[in-house]
Amino acid sequence: MVLTVEEVRDKAEFDAIWPMHFQAFQNPYNSFSKFFNPVHTTIGAAIEISKARHAAMWEGNAASHWIKVTDKETKHVIGAALWELNQSGYAAGDGERFKTSFKATQHLEGSEERLFAEKLVGGLRSAVMETIRGPHMELKQMVVHPAHRGLGAARLLTDWGIELADKDGLDAIVVSVPYARPVYEKLGFVCVKDIEIDFSTPETSEKWKEWQAEDMRAFLMVRPGK
């Protein structure tokens, strides 16, 4: 198998990325995925809605770079990643402001899922903002198709952003779930913060308790710039 890595240049390329994206987060199961990309009706509809939302965010942000890995022989996309350049870093108070203002618009307004997603995403992002001060490159998403892991796709996707970061002496950062942490450690990242999210709410339903009982651990990891 010969793998190629290249930057996404056209939103039509998301057509091949997004079904694989959904598959990757189900094997192994990522307990965060349903809050980032909810399924309201069918998987097919969820993929289309999520794809359109992420493509629009990418088109509207020049600092956002989607990268894909393709099997040169089959032409299948087997992995993808989102790298984002932050040239200013974060200031004191940015994290708290984000946590109190973030709206999880991918969920139905007024739903319990939306409130839980806002606490989850708000907690994850505020931890980054409270810890990272200087300019940096952030690996915001990385997925590799379950059938094609261990072949070097993750290394290609990660090296793409690290090489850009190293050109300017910037740190590369990523927020990792538990099962991905060993992968990032092999790629040169070190954990600098265990992220603890406050899911407390005045009224707790059984569904809320089920969500909170899932593995909601996350780690802020940094690969120092060179």
C-alpha positions as MATLAB code, in Angstrom:
seq = 'MVLTVEEVRDKAEFDAIWPMHFQAFQNPYNSFSKFFNPVHTTIGAAIEISKARHAAMWEGNAASHWIKVTDKETKHVIGAALWELNQSGYAAGDGERFKTSFKATQHLEGSEERLFAEKLVGGLRSAVMETIRGPHMELKQMVVHPAHRGLGAARLLTDWGIELADKDGLDAIVVSVPYARPVYEKLGFVCVKDIEIDFSTPETSEKWKEWQAEDMRAFLMVRPGK';
ca = [
       0.000    0.000    0.000;
       1.305    3.434   -1.007;
      -0.103    6.345    0.990;
      -0.200    9.970   -0.095;
      -0.954   12.989    2.087;
      -2.351   16.228    0.730;
      -4.288   19.255    1.841;
      -7.998   19.500    1.041;
      -8.623   22.267   -1.504;
     -12.294   21.806   -2.421;
     -15.326   21.153   -0.225;
     -16.333   18.312   -2.571;
     -13.448   16.339   -1.027;
     -15.439   16.098    2.207;
     -17.751   13.640    0.424;
     -15.071   10.946    0.727;
     -13.854   12.016    4.165;
     -17.059   12.207    6.155;
     -18.481    8.652    5.999;
     -15.012    7.427    7.026;
     -14.987   10.064    9.777;
     -18.161    8.620   11.330;
     -16.865    5.056   11.064;
     -13.584    5.932   12.764;
     -15.273    7.378   15.846;
     -17.320    4.228   16.375;
     -14.351    1.821   16.392;
     -13.237    2.151   19.099;
     -16.267    3.980   20.420;
     -15.623    7.635   21.226;
     -18.000    8.769   23.968;
     -17.637   12.415   22.848;
     -18.706   11.804   19.261;
     -22.479   11.935   19.700;
     -22.198   15.379   21.274;
     -20.014   16.780   18.512;
     -21.932   15.099   15.673;
     -25.400   14.068   16.870;
     -27.713   11.681   15.026;
     -31.235   13.105   15.129;
     -32.847   10.816   12.541;
     -30.581    8.536   10.475;
     -26.826    8.041   10.209;
     -26.953    9.125    6.570;
     -28.682   12.378    7.438;
     -26.289   12.997   10.324;
     -23.282   12.534    8.038;
     -24.663   15.037    5.525;
     -25.489   17.635    8.201;
     -22.135   17.262    9.938;
     -20.253   17.339    6.625;
     -21.940   20.567    5.544;
     -21.282   22.217    8.917;
     -17.583   21.318    8.980;
     -17.053   22.252    5.324;
     -18.593   25.670    6.004;
     -16.362   26.228    9.044;
     -13.322   25.248    6.968;
     -14.249   27.565    4.088;
     -14.677   30.497    6.458;
     -11.354   30.125    8.286;
      -8.050   30.635    6.461;
      -6.157   29.256    9.470;
      -8.010   25.933    9.195;
      -6.379   23.116    7.213;
      -8.008   19.767    6.510;
      -5.502   17.087    5.441;
      -6.309   13.699    3.927;
      -4.415   10.450    3.405;
      -5.287    8.413    0.320;
      -4.390    4.868   -0.676;
      -2.746    5.556   -4.035;
      -3.761    2.168   -5.426;
      -7.457    2.141   -4.513;
      -7.915    5.945   -4.422;
      -9.776    5.530   -1.112;
      -9.407    8.159    1.599;
      -8.322    6.268    4.705;
      -7.553    9.115    7.096;
      -8.034   12.823    7.668;
      -7.064   15.524   10.116;
      -7.886   19.127   10.921;
      -4.951   21.383   11.820;
      -5.517   24.974   12.868;
      -2.910   27.710   13.214;
      -3.415   30.048   16.166;
      -1.090   32.996   15.680;
      -2.075   34.919   18.809;
      -2.549   32.311   21.520;
      -4.997   32.938   24.356;
      -5.285   35.602   27.038;
      -6.369   35.289   30.654;
     -10.137   34.980   30.860;
     -10.641   33.670   27.309;
     -11.484   30.204   28.608;
     -14.154   31.350   31.020;
     -15.710   33.641   28.413;
     -15.887   30.788   25.916;
     -17.360   28.379   28.459;
     -20.203   30.743   29.342;
     -20.995   31.845   25.773;
     -20.604   28.662   23.683;
     -23.785   27.313   22.077;
     -23.948   23.739   20.736;
     -26.140   24.626   17.764;
     -25.741   21.140   16.260;
     -28.258   20.002   18.907;
     -31.936   20.879   19.224;
     -32.517   24.082   21.145;
     -33.663   23.442   24.703;
     -32.680   19.768   24.637;
     -30.773   18.020   27.390;
     -28.248   16.823   24.788;
     -27.482   20.444   23.894;
     -26.833   21.414   27.500;
     -24.555   18.415   28.018;
     -22.682   19.203   24.787;
     -22.184   22.804   25.882;
     -20.690   21.684   29.172;
     -18.481   19.142   27.376;
     -17.163   21.370   24.595;
     -17.015   24.409   26.853;
     -14.972   22.482   29.395;
     -12.567   21.072   26.793;
     -11.948   24.386   25.041;
     -11.662   26.436   28.208;
      -8.978   24.028   29.482;
      -6.965   24.682   26.318;
      -7.443   28.437   26.558;
      -6.473   28.533   30.214;
      -3.275   26.554   29.614;
      -1.932   27.591   26.206;
      -0.759   31.184   25.954;
       1.510   31.571   22.924;
       1.001   30.951   19.196;
       0.640   27.267   18.303;
      -0.649   24.682   15.840;
      -3.597   22.627   17.111;
      -4.586   19.202   15.847;
      -8.331   19.549   16.325;
      -9.405   16.268   14.754;
      -7.707   13.168   13.431;
      -9.371    9.993   12.167;
      -8.080    6.864   10.447;
     -10.373    4.203    9.001;
     -10.484    1.180   11.376;
      -9.387   -1.216    8.610;
      -6.296    0.831    7.782;
      -4.742    1.585   11.148;
      -1.129    0.821   11.905;
      -0.016    1.562    8.340;
       1.414    5.032    8.927;
      -1.569    7.273    8.132;
      -1.618    8.834   11.605;
       2.092    9.618   11.336;
       1.593   11.328    7.957;
      -1.340   13.396    9.237;
       0.499   14.419   12.387;
       3.817   15.174   10.702;
       2.075   17.530    8.267;
       1.150   19.934   11.061;
       4.285   19.410   13.126;
       6.475   20.366   10.160;
       4.565   23.640    9.785;
       4.816   24.282   13.523;
       8.561   23.610   13.555;
       9.164   26.088   10.732;
       8.078   28.861   13.088;
       9.211   27.228   16.332;
       5.625   26.714   17.507;
       4.265   24.086   19.858;
       1.786   21.587   18.425;
      -1.130   20.687   20.703;
      -3.984   18.191   20.773;
      -6.810   17.269   23.160;
      -6.827   13.483   23.359;
      -9.297   10.885   24.584;
      -7.831    7.970   26.605;
      -7.502    5.374   23.830;
      -5.685    7.857   21.547;
      -3.201    9.072   24.148;
      -0.620    6.284   23.505;
      -0.759    7.071   19.776;
       0.040   10.728   20.376;
       2.783    9.854   22.851;
       4.460    7.750   20.175;
       4.245   10.769   17.890;
       6.109   12.994   20.347;
       3.300   14.582   22.382;
       3.399   14.776   26.183;
       0.441   15.265   28.522;
       0.482   18.643   30.276;
      -3.031   18.613   31.748;
      -5.703   16.114   32.755;
      -8.932   17.856   31.778;
     -11.742   17.554   34.306;
     -15.128   18.753   33.090;
     -17.829   20.031   35.407;
     -21.076   18.351   34.366;
     -23.013   19.462   37.436;
     -26.554   20.692   36.833;
     -29.476   21.539   39.173;
     -31.626   18.697   37.818;
     -30.024   15.415   36.770;
     -32.042   12.968   34.686;
     -31.275    9.268   34.254;
     -30.062    9.966   30.722;
     -27.712   12.661   32.024;
     -26.336   10.206   34.580;
     -25.750    7.647   31.809;
     -23.791   10.156   29.741;
     -21.760   11.307   32.718;
     -20.942    7.685   33.614;
     -19.246    7.179   30.236;
     -15.505    7.735   29.890;
     -15.334   11.513   29.710;
     -11.618   11.835   30.427;
      -9.485   14.019   28.189;
      -5.848   15.093   28.133;
      -4.209   18.241   26.817;
      -1.023   17.162   25.079;
       1.832   19.247   23.668;
       4.626   18.492   21.264;
       7.194   21.274   21.927;
       8.309   23.281   18.928;
      11.862   23.037   17.636;
];
